[in-house]
Each structure stands twice: as C-alpha cells, then as structure tokens.
Amino acid sequence: MPRSNDSLREGTPVMHSRSQWLGSLVMAALIVAALLGGALLSGCSGGSQAAGTDTGTRSVEMTAGQFPATTPPPGQQPPPPALKEPRTAVYSYLLWISYAYRVLNSDVASKTFDPYEEVRVNSYVMYNLQEGRAIDQRLLDAKLKDWESKGDTATVSMSESWVYRYISTKTGKYTTPALNASYDTTYTVVKLKDNWVVHSVEATSSVPIK
C-alpha cells in the first residue's frame, strides 16, 4: 500500500515511519491481504522462521487485478481479524487499514493495532479527509522474509508490492491513474490480553512514492 510522499506510508497509501509521520504528517497506508480460514501463512506461532518456508493459501483478494473504469462502491468489510498469531495479525492489520483508508474511518480497523499505532493511522485518515481524497489500495504481492517472537513482542519482516489510486471525496471518482509502490517492512507486534496487534511499522520504499 502506498505510504507517503516522504516515507513509505505517507504519499502512497502503504507505510510511514512514526517519526516522519508525526513530524510532517506524511502519508501512510499498508496493504490489502486477505485471510483464508483465518490465516494467510501456515506454521507455528513462536520462534523465528526464514522466508520461503510458509506456504499458506491466499485469497483472490491478493491477486493482482485491473482497476475498474468507474469507481467501485466502498468494499465489503474484510473477514474478522485473525489475531492469535503475529503473522496473521499483520495481514489482518494490512487488510483492515486498507479498508479504513478507503472508507476514511480508522475506527473500523481498531482491533488490529494498539493505541500507539492508532495515533498514526487516525492521523493519516484525517490528513486524507483534509485533502478531500480516499485511497483504493490493493496488495499485489507479500512475501514473509523473517519473523521472531519473544514473550509478548514479535517482529515480522515482509516484502510488499501495492497498487493504488486516489479518489475524490467530492466526486467519488478516481483522480489518479494506477500507481505502484513496493516496500520492505518490519512490523512490531505486541500481545494484548490474548490477541496480537500491530504496535509500529518501519518501511523502506524500493520505488519512488507519488
């Protein structure tokens, strides 16, 4: 998902570092990934695992597709968040914040992040509201690079490719052609009670962000 003009999540709807976001209100947004059966990636929930060893099934929502000629209505809500394991929690986060950026309401994704990350997500929604735009962003590809869990904190490293377009809140029409964004991301995930939620995101863009 596109993240930001100055950072991964800001100008493009996918990612942004917290310091960049709070300092310059950079744009941010992270991905649309669909969970099938409550888990995108298979494997055990603890320890570390190298990339390429997970072979979970992904839904058609993760398949690259063409944008329609006309603006679609707001999409249906994603499946309920799968928060019992750090990796699926990250995918749920990406799916739900993409939906939040489309409908311009951070509350819909609140189950997937903690209060610290909520500040950034809500700030980005407010920024886009001020700009008079929403974001239609879709995840083209997501690869798990590595993950590690220690106690109630985990890190999940990903490689992500997105396509996105901005939508005018006045006309309901697309205002840009399809744009692409690619990121290397690291998610810090924390366990709150019995659920894993995203606490922070670090992202590095591999292509210029518009």
N, C-alpha and C positions, 0 to 999 in steps of 0.2 A: 504494500500500500504506500501511497505517496506520503512523504513525511513533511518536508519543509523546504523553503527556498534556501535556507542556510543550513538546514540539517535534514537528516533523513526523514523525519516525520513531519516536518512542517510544510514546506512548499508542496510536497507531494503528500498525498493522504496516507503515508505509511508510518514513518518514525521520526522521533526527535529526541535529543538528549535533554534531560530536565534542566540543566543549567542554561542551555541555549534557549529552551522554550520560555523559562521564566525571565530570562534576560531580555529577549527580543520578541517574545510572543511568536515564536517560529511555528510554522505549521507542522502538524503531525498526523499520522494515521497509519495503522498497521493492518493487516490483511484480512482477506476473506478465505477462510479454510473451513471445510465442512467436516463434521464429525459423523462417522457412520457407526452406529451401535455404541455411541458414547466414547469412542477412542479412534484417533487417526493413526496413532502409532502403537505398535504392539511391543511388548517387552515388560520386564519387571520394573517396579516403581522405585527402586533405590539404586544407589551406586552410580557409577559413570558408565557410559556406553559410547563407543566410537560410531562415527557416521557410517551409514550404509548397512547397518545390521538390523534396522527396523524395516518391516515390510507391510505395514498396516494398509488397509484399504481406504482410499479417499473417495468422497462422493463426487458426483458430476459437478457440483458447485465449484470444485477446484480445477475443473477442466478449462483450458483457455478457450475463450469464445469471443465472437464479434459483438460489439455494442449494437443495439437495435437502432434503426433510423430515427425513431422517436423516443422520447424519454419514457422509460417504464414507470409505472406507479411504484411507490415505496415497496420494497420487497417484503416478503413474509418474514416473520421473526425466525432467527436461527433455532436450531434444536437447543434444548436446555443445556446449560454449561456442564461440561464433564470435568469436575474439579477434584477428583480423588487421586490424581496423579499429575506431577508437574508438567509433563509434555502435553498431555491433553488439555491441561489448564491453559497453556499458552495458545493452543489452537482455538480454544473456546474464546479466549480474550480477543484474538485477531478477528474471529468471526463476528463477535458482538460489537467490538468498537467500529468495525466497518459498517455495521448496521446503524450504530449510533451516529456516525458521521453522515450517513445517508438521510436519516430522519431528523438530524440535528437535535438529539436528546441523549445526553450522556447517561441519564438515569437507567436507560434500558440495558446498559452493559455493566451496571454497578456490581453485579455479583462476581465479576471476573477480575476485579482489581481491588487493592486496598485503598484506604483514604489518601495515602501519599500519592499514588498514581492517579487517583481521581482528580486531583488538582490539575494535572496536565491535560487529561482527557477532556474535562469540562472546559478548561481554558481554550482548547482548540475548537471545541464546538462553538463557544462564544465568539471566538475570532471569526469563524466562518459565517456565523449569523450576521456579524457586523459587516462582513464583506458581501453579504447577500448571495451566498452560494452554499450548496451542499456538495457532497462528493459521492460519486458512484465508483467504488474501487473494487477490483476483483483480483484475487490471488491466482497467478498463473502457475507458480511452482514454489514449493517449500521443501527444503532438504534439512533434515536434522544432522548437524555436524558433531555435536557432543552434548552430553548433559551430565550433571553431577548433583547428588543430593546429600546434604549433611544436616542431620537433625531436622529442624523446621525451615530450612532455607535450601533452595536449589537454584542452579543456573542451567539454562537451556540455550544452546547456541544454534542458530539457524542461518540458512542462506535462502533469501526470498526474492521472488520476481512478481511484480504487480503491473496491472494496467488500470488506469483511472481517467475519469473525466469530471469536470466541474459542471454543476447545474445551477442555473439562476433560480433563486427563491421567488423572484417576481414573475418570471415567465414559465418556469417549470421545464425549460429547455436546456439542452447542453450548450455550454459556452466555449468549450474547447474540443479539439479532436482527441482521440485516444492517446494518452501519454503513458510512457513506461517508466518504471522505477525498479531498481534492484538494490538489495541491502544484505549486508552481513550483520546479524543481530545477536545480541546476548540479553536474555531475559533473566531478571532476578525474581524468583517466585518464592512466596512465603506461605507457610501453613497457618491458617487462622481457624481455630477450632478443628474441624475435620476436613476443611477444604483448602486446596492450593489456589492462590490468586497471584496475579502479577503485581509486583511492587515497583519495579522500574525497568527501563529498557535502554540499552545502548545500541546505536545503529550507525553503520558506516555505509554511505552510498557508493555504489560502484559505477553509477552513471549520473550525469548532471541532472539536478532536480529543477523542474519548471514550476 
